[in-house]
Amino acid sequence: MAFSDSFFNRIEKKTNVGKETIMDLAKKLQQNDLKNEGTLREVIQTLSQMTGRNVSKEQEDKIINAVVNDKVPKDIDKMI
């Protein structure tokens, strides 16, 4: 799936995280098992630090549950 520059611009505007940082994180995600709870927690914590937003343990658990059980929307462009 190819993302347009406008997609990355919207992400950067909302999070102050640039395209290069997003691409580096995406590469890391591709190289790891996203069904692994430890990997997911590391990614969530990294994103939390990058965006300056706190993620509670409860929120983290909900995110992990959604990813592990394939309940994540496939069209993330519409989520932004």
Z-matrix of the N, CA and C atoms (Angstrom, degrees):
N
C 1 1.445
C 2 1.521 1 108.27
N 3 1.296 2 116.38 1 124.89
C 4 1.459 3 121.88 2 178.52
C 5 1.526 4 109.38 3 -97.50
N 6 1.302 5 115.62 4 136.46
C 7 1.461 6 120.69 5 179.22
C 8 1.518 7 108.73 6 -107.21
N 9 1.315 8 115.41 7 143.07
C 10 1.454 9 120.44 8 179.93
C 11 1.532 10 110.50 9 -81.86
N 12 1.327 11 114.66 10 163.79
C 13 1.460 12 118.97 11 176.56
C 14 1.524 13 111.12 12 -62.12
N 15 1.324 14 117.19 13 -31.69
C 16 1.468 15 119.45 14 179.21
C 17 1.526 16 110.69 15 -64.67
N 18 1.332 17 116.61 16 -33.77
C 19 1.462 18 120.79 17 176.31
C 20 1.529 19 109.42 18 -61.52
N 21 1.329 20 116.02 19 -50.20
C 22 1.466 21 120.16 20 -179.40
C 23 1.530 22 111.33 21 -65.28
N 24 1.316 23 117.32 22 -34.79
C 25 1.461 24 120.72 23 177.33
C 26 1.524 25 110.90 24 -63.59
N 27 1.325 26 117.14 25 -40.69
C 28 1.479 27 120.36 26 177.90
C 29 1.514 28 110.67 27 -64.86
N 30 1.333 29 116.48 28 -42.06
C 31 1.471 30 120.80 29 178.47
C 32 1.524 31 110.04 30 -61.70
N 33 1.328 32 115.83 31 -47.87
C 34 1.466 33 119.79 32 -178.03
C 35 1.523 34 111.08 33 -63.25
N 36 1.307 35 117.07 34 -39.30
C 37 1.460 36 121.11 35 -179.90
C 38 1.530 37 111.18 36 -63.12
N 39 1.329 38 116.55 37 -39.24
C 40 1.464 39 120.36 38 -178.24
C 41 1.524 40 113.41 39 -81.50
N 42 1.334 41 117.04 40 -27.98
C 43 1.465 42 119.46 41 -171.33
C 44 1.526 43 115.24 42 -120.29
N 45 1.333 44 117.28 43 -13.23
C 46 1.467 45 121.89 44 -173.63
C 47 1.530 46 112.27 45 63.22
N 48 1.325 47 116.23 46 26.57
C 49 1.460 48 122.23 47 177.14
C 50 1.520 49 107.33 48 -111.57
N 51 1.329 50 116.87 49 123.18
C 52 1.456 51 122.23 50 -175.13
C 53 1.517 52 114.47 51 -79.04
N 54 1.316 53 114.50 52 165.89
C 55 1.461 54 122.28 53 -178.23
C 56 1.528 55 111.63 54 -57.39
N 57 1.316 56 118.15 55 -44.08
C 58 1.468 57 121.07 56 -178.48
C 59 1.529 58 111.18 57 -60.76
N 60 1.319 59 116.74 58 -42.39
C 61 1.461 60 121.01 59 178.75
C 62 1.521 61 110.59 60 -64.15
N 63 1.312 62 115.77 61 -41.44
C 64 1.469 63 120.86 62 178.66
C 65 1.526 64 110.11 63 -63.39
N 66 1.323 65 116.52 64 -43.39
C 67 1.465 66 120.74 65 -179.19
C 68 1.529 67 110.83 66 -65.62
N 69 1.333 68 117.23 67 -38.80
C 70 1.470 69 120.62 68 177.40
C 71 1.525 70 110.71 69 -63.24
N 72 1.330 71 116.49 70 -42.11
C 73 1.462 72 120.70 71 178.54
C 74 1.530 73 110.37 72 -66.53
N 75 1.318 74 117.49 73 -40.30
C 76 1.468 75 121.33 74 178.62
C 77 1.520 76 110.71 75 -61.31
N 78 1.329 77 116.92 76 -40.49
C 79 1.464 78 120.96 77 178.60
C 80 1.527 79 109.87 78 -62.80
N 81 1.316 80 115.85 79 -42.27
C 82 1.467 81 120.56 80 178.45
C 83 1.528 82 110.29 81 -62.37
N 84 1.317 83 116.41 82 -40.87
C 85 1.461 84 120.58 83 -179.96
C 86 1.523 85 111.42 84 -64.80
N 87 1.315 86 117.04 85 -38.47
C 88 1.460 87 121.27 86 -179.67
C 89 1.523 88 111.70 87 -65.84
N 90 1.311 89 116.66 88 -26.56
C 91 1.455 90 120.94 89 -177.03
C 92 1.529 91 112.96 90 -89.96
N 93 1.332 92 117.25 91 -1.70
C 94 1.459 93 120.53 92 -177.42
C 95 1.522 94 111.07 93 -124.33
N 96 1.317 95 114.74 94 165.18
C 97 1.461 96 122.56 95 179.47
C 98 1.527 97 109.16 96 -85.70
N 99 1.329 98 116.01 97 111.65
C 100 1.462 99 119.55 98 -178.15
C 101 1.521 100 113.47 99 -79.00
N 102 1.289 101 117.56 100 0.95
C 103 1.465 102 120.77 101 173.45
C 104 1.528 103 110.09 102 -94.85
N 105 1.323 104 116.12 103 -2.90
C 106 1.449 105 121.76 104 179.97
C 107 1.523 106 109.27 105 -86.98
N 108 1.320 107 116.40 106 120.93
C 109 1.463 108 121.10 107 -175.92
C 110 1.527 109 112.34 108 -60.22
N 111 1.310 110 117.47 109 -39.63
C 112 1.467 111 120.80 110 179.77
C 113 1.518 112 111.91 111 -62.91
N 114 1.327 113 116.23 112 -43.61
C 115 1.467 114 120.99 113 177.53
C 116 1.519 115 110.28 114 -61.98
N 117 1.322 116 116.52 115 -44.97
C 118 1.467 117 120.48 116 -179.56
C 119 1.527 118 111.56 117 -62.49
N 120 1.315 119 117.09 118 -43.04
C 121 1.471 120 119.76 119 179.32
C 122 1.527 121 110.60 120 -62.65
N 123 1.324 122 116.76 121 -39.71
C 124 1.467 123 120.77 122 178.43
C 125 1.529 124 110.31 123 -63.16
N 126 1.318 125 117.00 124 -44.08
C 127 1.465 126 121.38 125 179.79
C 128 1.528 127 110.53 126 -64.56
N 129 1.311 128 117.39 127 -43.54
C 130 1.469 129 121.37 128 179.64
C 131 1.525 130 109.90 129 -61.84
N 132 1.315 131 117.39 130 -43.86
C 133 1.462 132 120.92 131 179.90
C 134 1.523 133 111.19 132 -66.30
N 135 1.328 134 116.72 133 -38.42
C 136 1.463 135 120.58 134 176.97
C 137 1.516 136 110.58 135 -62.82
N 138 1.325 137 116.43 136 -46.63
C 139 1.464 138 120.41 137 178.83
C 140 1.526 139 111.56 138 -63.58
N 141 1.308 140 116.39 139 -38.27
C 142 1.458 141 121.03 140 178.22
C 143 1.527 142 110.81 141 -60.60
N 144 1.324 143 116.34 142 -44.51
C 145 1.458 144 120.93 143 179.10
C 146 1.526 145 111.11 144 -67.46
N 147 1.330 146 116.62 145 -41.20
C 148 1.455 147 121.07 146 -178.51
C 149 1.525 148 111.99 147 -63.19
N 150 1.318 149 116.18 148 -38.41
C 151 1.456 150 120.66 149 -175.61
C 152 1.521 151 113.18 150 -94.02
N 153 1.333 152 116.60 151 -10.46
C 154 1.457 153 119.86 152 -178.95
C 155 1.516 154 113.23 153 72.31
N 156 1.323 155 116.06 154 22.41
C 157 1.463 156 120.73 155 179.60
C 158 1.519 157 109.53 156 -112.22
N 159 1.322 158 114.98 157 133.99
C 160 1.455 159 119.94 158 178.60
C 161 1.520 160 109.86 159 -79.92
N 162 1.321 161 115.68 160 139.99
C 163 1.461 162 121.99 161 175.91
C 164 1.522 163 106.73 162 -119.82
N 165 1.320 164 115.88 163 118.44
C 166 1.460 165 119.84 164 -179.43
C 167 1.524 166 110.05 165 -71.37
N 168 1.312 167 115.79 166 163.34
C 169 1.466 168 121.25 167 177.36
C 170 1.528 169 109.57 168 -58.31
N 171 1.314 170 117.16 169 -40.24
C 172 1.471 171 121.61 170 179.50
C 173 1.532 172 111.13 171 -63.44
N 174 1.327 173 116.90 172 -44.51
C 175 1.461 174 120.62 173 178.17
C 176 1.519 175 110.70 174 -63.97
N 177 1.320 176 115.81 175 -42.48
C 178 1.460 177 121.19 176 178.94
C 179 1.525 178 110.33 177 -59.38
N 180 1.325 179 116.58 178 -45.13
C 181 1.465 180 121.38 179 178.76
C 182 1.530 181 111.46 180 -61.53
N 183 1.327 182 116.91 181 -40.92
C 184 1.472 183 120.65 182 178.99
C 185 1.527 184 111.19 183 -64.86
N 186 1.322 185 116.83 184 -41.66
C 187 1.466 186 121.20 185 178.84
C 188 1.526 187 109.77 186 -62.68
N 189 1.320 188 116.42 187 -47.44
C 190 1.463 189 120.87 188 -179.67
C 191 1.520 190 110.38 189 -60.88
N 192 1.322 191 117.18 190 -44.47
C 193 1.462 192 121.40 191 178.89
C 194 1.533 193 110.69 192 -59.48
N 195 1.320 194 116.91 193 -43.15
C 196 1.468 195 121.06 194 -179.74
C 197 1.525 196 111.31 195 -64.16
N 198 1.322 197 117.10 196 -42.86
C 199 1.470 198 120.68 197 -178.34
C 200 1.528 199 110.57 198 -69.26
N 201 1.315 200 116.86 199 -47.71
C 202 1.460 201 121.22 200 -177.22
C 203 1.533 202 111.14 201 -63.16
N 204 1.327 203 116.76 202 -34.77
C 205 1.462 204 121.04 203 -177.71
C 206 1.529 205 113.25 204 -97.40
N 207 1.333 206 116.59 205 18.08
C 208 1.473 207 122.73 206 177.19
C 209 1.526 208 113.28 207 53.31
N 210 1.318 209 116.72 208 43.88
C 211 1.460 210 121.55 209 179.01
C 212 1.525 211 111.91 210 -107.33
N 213 1.329 212 115.94 211 20.36
C 214 1.459 213 121.45 212 179.30
C 215 1.527 214 107.81 213 -92.04
N 216 1.342 215 117.62 214 131.10
C 217 1.470 216 119.72 215 179.04
C 218 1.529 217 110.57 216 -57.67
N 219 1.307 218 115.94 217 140.83
C 220 1.467 219 121.42 218 -178.23
C 221 1.531 220 111.66 219 -78.09
N 222 1.335 221 118.68 220 -26.99
C 223 1.454 222 122.04 221 -177.02
C 224 1.530 223 109.00 222 -102.35
N 225 1.341 224 116.37 223 80.29
C 226 1.469 225 119.56 224 -175.60
C 227 1.524 226 112.60 225 -70.19
N 228 1.323 227 117.45 226 -18.76
C 229 1.464 228 119.80 227 178.42
C 230 1.533 229 110.84 228 -60.78
N 231 1.326 230 117.76 229 -32.61
C 232 1.465 231 121.52 230 179.54
C 233 1.520 232 112.81 231 -76.56
N 234 1.329 233 116.84 232 -16.37
C 235 1.464 234 121.14 233 -178.78
C 236 1.522 235 111.50 234 -77.31
N 237 1.318 236 117.07 235 -17.48
C 238 1.466 237 120.82 236 -173.10
C 239 1.502 238 110.62 237 -99.53
